[in-house]
Amino acid sequence: MRDTNWAGNQIFTAERIFRPRTVEQVQEAVAGAAAVKALGSGHCFNDIADCPGGLHLDLSGLDAETVVDAESATVTVPAAARYGDVAVQVHAAGFALANLASLPHCTVAGTVATATHGSGRRNQSLASAVSGLDLVTADGEVRTYSRHDGVVVGLGALGVVTRLTLDLVPAFELRQDVFDGLPWDAAYEHFEEIHDSGYSVSMFTNWARDTIDQVWVKGPGRPGADLFGAKAADGPRHPAHAAGIPADNCTRQLGVPGPWHERIPHFRLDFTPSVGDELQTEYFVPVRHAVAAMEAMRGLGDRLAPVLLTSEIRTVAGDELWLSPFHGGDRVALHFTWQPDQDAVRALLPVMEERLAPFGVRPHWGKLFDQPADYPKLADFRALADELDPDGKFRSPFVRRNVFGER
């Protein structure tokens, strides 16, 4: 039985784990359990994936295939499929997913359930690509949903997802260029231009230095040798390059064109993702507050930097998914990759959230945060959860705290 999450900072407390081979076995297990939770890659940093005293379902052994439908431009995948594996199959068929996260190692169902995302002013979260899914509800029945905004970002609170259908676009190529030393004043003045300079753009900083360490531009064309004062890097970079971490596990840089799935993620599928031994936090604020939010974090720079490996600034396009942090409009993502010191991180979270509170901050569901946010459709989601799971077998402590407001 898997004892911890990916980072090792959360110990799973399920009584047992079951690896079903068929959807019928999933149905039987769910119907007979008092508490149940599907377990994905474990790449969450809080207790969202835990199921105290209950049943963990490992869906990696489900007898299901990834199927590309060229006529409808969709791909149907088993819940535990990894994005990196799906991408290779999709690309071979001449298609692409419109966006990918930084890590290709995560499962599709887990990524979608927490509204995980990549970057790009016009790129929505990965959950927005879901056109349909199969959900095993508390009574053991399979319900099929098509473009239902309430069930996609479900946090595991509605049932066990066994299959998803994702929209596709034609395959494309990108290059990846990295720039060093972007002045903060230039970042403020030209924020939108910088984030419009590529298909996907990320800034990396520790919030305490005089310049932004790096800007990664993933796009179809050559951005030049200078980006608003930042200079083209003279070699490959890791996002935490300033901390002395080599770029061996990163995707190809230095402007070499390649397939979308080998450039959009920051990290390669065949290597340990990111740093490995780390914690993560991420907050989202409306794009109109980008500069003010960055200034607020810079005001904490001397406190953040000693605990950080690196911090990433991205943009994500808005959507209408009920519990998506991007519901209602485009947002700036402020991502923090921490040293593995949970006590120090936990002490900083309330301070950070207080500084970001005036900007309507929402946290990433799968990462470390102190207080949940409110959502316009939260009452509708609670009602849907009550309908599909009247006895609360999917209502984990995380869901009770952060969705239903129980303490």
C-alpha positions as CSV (number, residue, x, y, z in Angstrom):
1,M,0.0,0.0,0.0
2,R,1.3,3.5,-0.8
3,D,2.0,5.2,2.5
4,T,2.5,8.8,1.4
5,N,1.8,11.3,-1.3
6,W,4.5,12.1,-3.9
7,A,6.2,14.7,-1.7
8,G,6.2,12.5,1.4
9,N,4.6,15.3,3.6
10,Q,1.2,13.5,3.9
11,I,0.7,10.0,5.3
12,F,-2.3,8.2,3.8
13,T,-4.6,6.7,6.4
14,A,-6.9,4.5,4.3
15,E,-7.6,1.1,5.9
16,R,-6.9,-0.7,2.6
17,I,-6.2,-0.3,-1.0
18,F,-7.9,-2.1,-3.9
19,R,-6.7,-2.3,-7.5
20,P,-9.8,-3.1,-9.7
21,R,-9.3,-4.5,-13.2
22,T,-12.8,-3.6,-14.5
23,V,-15.3,-0.8,-14.1
24,E,-17.7,-3.5,-12.7
25,Q,-15.2,-4.1,-9.8
26,V,-15.1,-0.3,-9.2
27,Q,-18.9,-0.3,-9.0
28,E,-18.9,-3.1,-6.5
29,A,-16.2,-1.6,-4.4
30,V,-17.8,1.8,-4.2
31,A,-21.3,0.4,-3.5
32,G,-19.9,-1.6,-0.6
33,A,-17.6,1.0,1.0
34,A,-18.5,3.4,3.8
35,A,-15.7,5.8,2.7
36,V,-13.8,5.6,-0.6
37,K,-11.4,7.7,-2.6
38,A,-9.6,7.2,-5.9
39,L,-5.8,7.5,-5.7
40,G,-3.9,9.1,-8.6
41,S,-0.2,9.9,-8.9
42,G,-0.2,11.4,-5.4
43,H,1.1,14.7,-6.7
44,C,-0.9,16.7,-4.2
45,F,0.6,18.4,-1.2
46,N,-2.3,18.4,1.2
47,D,-4.7,15.7,2.4
48,I,-7.1,15.9,-0.6
49,A,-6.1,12.4,-1.6
50,D,-6.5,10.8,1.8
51,C,-9.4,8.6,2.9
52,P,-9.1,8.0,6.7
53,G,-10.2,4.5,7.7
54,G,-11.7,3.9,4.3
55,L,-10.9,2.4,0.9
56,H,-8.4,3.7,-1.6
57,L,-8.9,2.7,-5.2
58,D,-5.8,2.5,-7.4
59,L,-7.2,2.7,-11.0
60,S,-3.9,2.1,-12.7
61,G,-4.8,-1.5,-13.5
62,L,-8.2,-0.8,-15.2
63,D,-8.6,-2.7,-18.4
64,A,-9.2,0.2,-20.7
65,E,-7.4,1.8,-23.7
66,T,-6.7,5.3,-24.9
67,V,-8.8,5.9,-28.1
68,V,-8.4,8.8,-30.5
69,D,-11.5,9.7,-32.5
70,A,-10.2,11.6,-35.5
71,E,-13.7,12.5,-36.7
72,S,-14.7,14.2,-33.5
73,A,-11.2,15.4,-32.6
74,T,-11.3,13.8,-29.2
75,V,-9.4,11.3,-27.1
76,T,-11.0,9.0,-24.5
77,V,-8.7,7.9,-21.8
78,P,-8.8,5.8,-18.6
79,A,-8.7,7.9,-15.4
80,A,-5.2,6.8,-14.4
81,A,-3.6,7.5,-17.7
82,R,-0.7,9.9,-17.4
83,Y,-0.7,13.0,-19.6
84,G,2.8,12.3,-20.9
85,D,1.7,8.9,-22.2
86,V,-1.6,10.2,-23.7
87,A,0.3,13.0,-25.4
88,V,2.6,10.6,-27.3
89,Q,-0.4,8.6,-28.6
90,V,-2.4,11.8,-29.5
91,H,0.6,13.3,-31.4
92,A,1.1,10.1,-33.4
93,A,-2.4,10.5,-34.6
94,G,-1.8,14.1,-35.8
95,F,-3.4,15.8,-32.8
96,A,-2.5,17.7,-29.7
97,L,-4.0,18.7,-26.4
98,A,-4.3,22.5,-26.3
99,N,-2.4,22.7,-23.1
100,L,-0.3,20.6,-20.6
101,A,0.9,21.2,-17.1
102,S,4.5,21.6,-16.1
103,L,4.7,18.0,-15.2
104,P,3.6,15.2,-17.7
105,H,3.7,12.6,-14.9
106,C,0.3,13.2,-13.4
107,T,-2.9,11.3,-14.1
108,V,-5.6,12.8,-16.2
109,A,-8.4,12.3,-13.6
110,G,-6.4,13.7,-10.7
111,T,-5.2,16.7,-12.7
112,V,-8.7,17.5,-13.9
113,A,-10.3,17.1,-10.5
114,T,-8.1,19.8,-9.0
115,A,-8.2,22.2,-12.1
116,T,-4.5,21.9,-12.6
117,H,-3.2,24.0,-15.5
118,G,-0.2,25.2,-17.6
119,S,0.4,28.7,-18.8
120,G,-0.8,31.0,-21.5
121,R,-3.0,34.1,-21.8
122,R,-5.4,32.2,-24.1
123,N,-4.9,28.7,-22.6
124,Q,-7.4,27.4,-20.1
125,S,-6.8,24.8,-17.4
126,L,-6.5,21.1,-18.5
127,A,-10.0,20.5,-17.0
128,S,-11.5,22.8,-19.7
129,A,-10.6,20.2,-22.3
130,V,-13.0,17.6,-20.8
131,S,-16.0,17.1,-23.0
132,G,-17.3,14.1,-21.1
133,L,-16.6,11.6,-18.3
134,D,-17.9,8.5,-16.6
135,L,-18.5,8.7,-12.9
136,V,-19.3,5.9,-10.5
137,T,-21.5,7.4,-7.9
138,A,-22.2,6.4,-4.3
139,D,-24.8,3.8,-5.2
140,G,-22.4,2.0,-7.6
141,E,-24.0,3.2,-10.7
142,V,-22.1,4.7,-13.7
143,R,-23.3,8.1,-14.8
144,T,-22.1,9.6,-18.0
145,Y,-21.8,13.4,-18.2
146,S,-21.3,15.5,-21.3
147,R,-20.0,19.1,-20.8
148,H,-21.3,19.5,-17.3
149,D,-19.5,22.4,-15.6
150,G,-20.3,21.1,-12.2
151,V,-18.7,17.6,-12.3
152,V,-15.4,18.2,-14.0
153,V,-13.5,19.9,-11.1
154,G,-15.0,17.4,-8.6
155,L,-12.2,17.1,-5.9
156,G,-13.2,13.4,-5.6
157,A,-16.3,14.6,-3.8
158,L,-18.9,13.4,-6.3
159,G,-17.7,9.8,-7.1
160,V,-15.0,7.9,-8.8
161,V,-14.1,9.0,-12.4
162,T,-13.2,6.0,-14.5
163,R,-13.0,7.5,-18.0
164,L,-12.7,10.9,-19.6
165,T,-13.0,12.4,-23.1
166,L,-10.8,15.3,-24.0
167,D,-11.0,17.8,-26.9
168,L,-8.1,17.9,-29.3
169,V,-6.5,20.4,-31.7
170,P,-4.2,19.7,-34.7
171,A,-0.6,18.8,-33.7
172,F,1.9,21.7,-33.7
173,E,5.5,22.6,-32.9
174,L,7.0,25.1,-30.5
175,R,10.4,26.3,-29.5
176,Q,11.5,27.2,-26.0
177,D,13.7,30.2,-25.2
178,V,14.9,31.3,-21.8
179,F,15.8,34.8,-20.8
180,D,17.8,35.9,-17.8
181,G,17.5,38.9,-15.6
182,L,14.2,40.7,-16.3
183,P,14.0,44.0,-14.5
184,W,11.0,44.3,-12.2
185,D,9.9,47.6,-13.6
186,A,9.8,46.1,-17.1
187,A,7.8,43.2,-15.8
188,Y,5.3,45.6,-14.3
189,E,5.1,47.9,-17.3
190,H,5.0,45.2,-20.0
191,F,3.3,42.4,-18.1
192,E,0.7,41.7,-20.8
193,E,3.2,42.0,-23.6
194,I,5.6,39.6,-22.0
195,H,2.8,37.0,-21.4
196,D,1.6,37.5,-25.0
197,S,5.1,36.9,-26.4
198,G,4.6,33.1,-26.6
199,Y,2.0,30.4,-26.6
200,S,3.1,29.7,-23.0
201,V,5.2,32.0,-20.8
202,S,6.5,31.6,-17.3
203,M,8.6,33.9,-15.0
204,F,10.8,32.5,-12.2
205,T,11.8,34.5,-9.1
206,N,12.6,34.2,-5.4
207,W,10.9,37.6,-4.8
208,A,14.0,39.1,-3.1
209,R,16.4,39.7,-5.9
210,D,16.6,42.9,-7.9
211,T,15.5,41.2,-11.2
212,I,13.3,38.3,-12.1
213,D,15.6,35.3,-12.5
214,Q,14.2,33.8,-15.8
215,V,11.5,34.1,-18.3
216,W,10.6,31.0,-20.3
217,V,8.9,31.7,-23.6
218,K,7.4,28.7,-25.5
219,G,6.2,29.8,-28.9
220,P,6.2,29.1,-32.7
221,G,8.6,32.0,-33.5
222,R,12.0,33.4,-32.5
223,P,11.5,36.0,-29.8
224,G,14.9,37.6,-30.2
225,A,18.0,38.0,-28.0
226,D,16.4,40.6,-25.6
227,L,13.1,40.6,-23.9
228,F,12.4,44.0,-22.3
229,G,15.9,44.0,-20.8
230,A,16.2,40.3,-20.1
231,K,19.0,38.5,-22.1
232,A,18.8,35.2,-23.9
233,A,20.3,32.5,-21.7
234,D,23.6,31.0,-22.8
235,G,22.7,27.5,-21.8
236,P,19.8,25.3,-20.5
237,R,18.2,26.4,-17.3
238,H,16.3,24.6,-14.5
239,P,13.4,26.8,-13.0
240,A,15.5,26.7,-9.8
241,H,18.8,27.5,-11.7
242,A,19.7,30.1,-9.1
243,A,19.7,27.4,-6.4
244,G,22.3,25.5,-8.4
245,I,20.0,22.8,-9.8
246,P,21.1,21.4,-13.2
247,A,18.7,21.4,-16.2
248,D,19.1,17.6,-17.0
249,N,15.4,16.8,-16.3
250,C,14.0,19.8,-18.2
251,T,12.5,19.9,-21.7
252,R,14.7,21.1,-24.6
253,Q,15.5,24.8,-24.7
254,L,17.8,27.2,-26.7
255,G,15.2,27.7,-29.4
256,V,15.2,24.2,-30.8
257,P,11.8,23.4,-32.4
258,G,10.0,20.3,-31.3
259,P,6.6,18.7,-30.8
260,W,4.1,20.4,-28.5
261,H,4.3,17.7,-25.9
262,E,8.1,18.0,-25.6
263,R,8.1,21.7,-25.1
264,I,4.9,22.8,-23.1
265,P,5.9,20.8,-20.0
266,H,8.9,22.1,-18.1
267,F,10.1,18.6,-17.3
268,R,10.7,15.4,-19.2
269,L,8.5,12.4,-18.7
270,D,11.5,10.0,-18.3
271,F,13.1,12.0,-15.4
272,T,12.1,12.8,-11.8
273,P,9.8,15.8,-12.1
274,S,10.8,19.2,-10.8
275,V,13.2,18.9,-7.9
276,G,11.6,15.9,-6.2
277,D,12.0,16.8,-2.5
278,E,9.8,19.8,-2.3
279,L,6.5,21.3,-1.2
280,Q,4.2,23.5,-3.3
281,T,1.7,26.3,-2.9
282,E,-0.2,28.3,-5.6
283,Y,-2.5,31.3,-5.6
284,F,-4.6,32.8,-8.3
285,V,-5.7,36.4,-8.7
286,P,-7.5,38.2,-11.5
287,V,-5.1,39.4,-14.2
288,R,-6.1,43.1,-13.6
289,H,-4.4,42.7,-10.1
290,A,-1.2,41.1,-11.5
291,V,1.1,44.0,-10.7
292,A,-0.4,44.7,-7.2
293,A,-0.2,41.0,-6.3
294,M,3.5,40.8,-7.4
295,E,4.3,43.9,-5.4
296,A,2.6,42.3,-2.4
297,M,4.8,39.2,-2.7
298,R,7.9,41.3,-3.2
299,G,7.1,43.0,0.1
300,L,7.5,39.6,1.7
301,G,10.6,38.7,-0.3
302,D,13.0,38.6,2.6
303,R,10.8,36.1,4.4
304,L,9.9,34.0,1.4
305,A,13.4,33.6,-0.2
306,P,15.0,31.5,2.6
307,V,12.2,28.9,2.3
308,L,11.9,28.9,-1.5
309,L,13.5,26.8,-4.3
310,T,11.8,29.1,-6.8
311,S,8.5,30.8,-7.6
312,E,6.7,30.9,-10.9
313,I,4.4,33.5,-12.3
314,R,2.0,32.4,-15.1
315,T,-1.3,33.4,-16.7
316,V,-4.3,31.1,-17.2
317,A,-7.5,31.8,-19.3
318,G,-10.8,31.9,-17.5
319,D,-13.5,29.2,-17.7
320,E,-17.0,28.4,-16.3
321,L,-16.3,25.2,-14.3
322,W,-17.9,25.6,-10.9
323,L,-14.9,24.9,-8.6
324,S,-12.2,26.0,-11.0
325,P,-10.0,28.8,-9.6
326,F,-10.3,30.4,-13.0
327,H,-14.1,30.5,-12.9
328,G,-15.3,33.9,-14.2
329,G,-12.2,35.3,-15.8
330,D,-8.4,35.2,-16.6
331,R,-6.1,34.8,-13.7
332,V,-2.4,35.2,-12.8
333,A,-0.9,32.2,-11.1
334,L,1.7,32.7,-8.3
335,H,3.3,29.3,-7.8
336,F,5.7,28.6,-4.9
337,T,8.1,25.6,-4.9
338,W,9.3,25.3,-1.3
339,Q,12.1,23.7,0.5
340,P,10.8,20.6,2.3
341,D,10.1,22.4,5.6
342,Q,6.4,22.2,6.2
343,D,6.4,24.1,9.5
344,A,8.1,27.1,7.9
345,V,5.8,27.0,4.9
346,R,2.7,26.7,7.1
347,A,3.8,29.7,9.1
348,L,4.0,31.8,5.9
349,L,0.7,30.9,4.3
350,P,-1.6,33.0,6.5
351,V,0.6,36.0,5.9
352,M,0.7,35.5,2.2
353,E,-3.1,35.0,2.0
354,E,-3.7,38.2,4.0
355,R,-1.5,40.2,1.5
356,L,-3.4,38.7,-1.4
357,A,-6.9,38.9,0.1
358,P,-7.8,42.3,-1.4
359,F,-7.4,40.8,-4.9
360,G,-9.9,37.9,-4.6
361,V,-7.3,35.2,-4.1
362,R,-8.1,31.6,-4.7
363,P,-5.7,28.7,-3.8
364,H,-4.8,25.6,-5.9
365,W,-6.9,22.8,-4.6
366,G,-4.1,20.3,-4.5
367,K,-1.4,22.4,-2.8
368,L,-0.7,23.8,0.6
369,F,-2.9,26.7,1.7
370,D,-4.5,28.0,4.9
371,Q,-8.0,29.2,4.0
372,P,-10.3,28.1,1.1
373,A,-11.9,30.6,-1.2
374,D,-15.5,31.3,-2.0
375,Y,-16.9,30.4,-5.4
376,P,-20.1,31.7,-7.1
377,K,-21.3,28.2,-7.8
378,L,-20.3,26.7,-4.4
379,A,-23.9,26.2,-3.2
380,D,-24.7,24.4,-6.5
381,F,-21.8,22.1,-6.1
382,R,-22.8,21.2,-2.5
383,A,-26.3,20.4,-3.7
384,L,-24.9,18.2,-6.5
385,A,-22.7,16.4,-4.0
386,D,-25.7,15.8,-1.7
387,E,-27.7,14.4,-4.6
388,L,-25.0,12.0,-5.8
389,D,-23.6,11.1,-2.4
390,P,-26.3,11.5,0.2
391,D,-24.4,9.5,2.9
392,G,-21.1,11.4,2.3
393,K,-18.9,8.4,1.5
394,F,-16.8,10.6,-0.8
395,R,-16.8,13.5,1.7
396,S,-13.3,13.3,3.0
397,P,-12.0,15.6,5.8
398,F,-10.4,17.8,3.1
399,V,-13.8,18.2,1.4
400,R,-15.7,18.7,4.6
401,R,-13.3,21.6,5.6
402,N,-12.8,23.3,2.3
403,V,-16.0,22.7,0.4
404,F,-18.7,22.3,3.2
405,G,-17.0,24.6,5.7
406,E,-17.0,22.0,8.5
407,R,-14.3,22.2,11.2
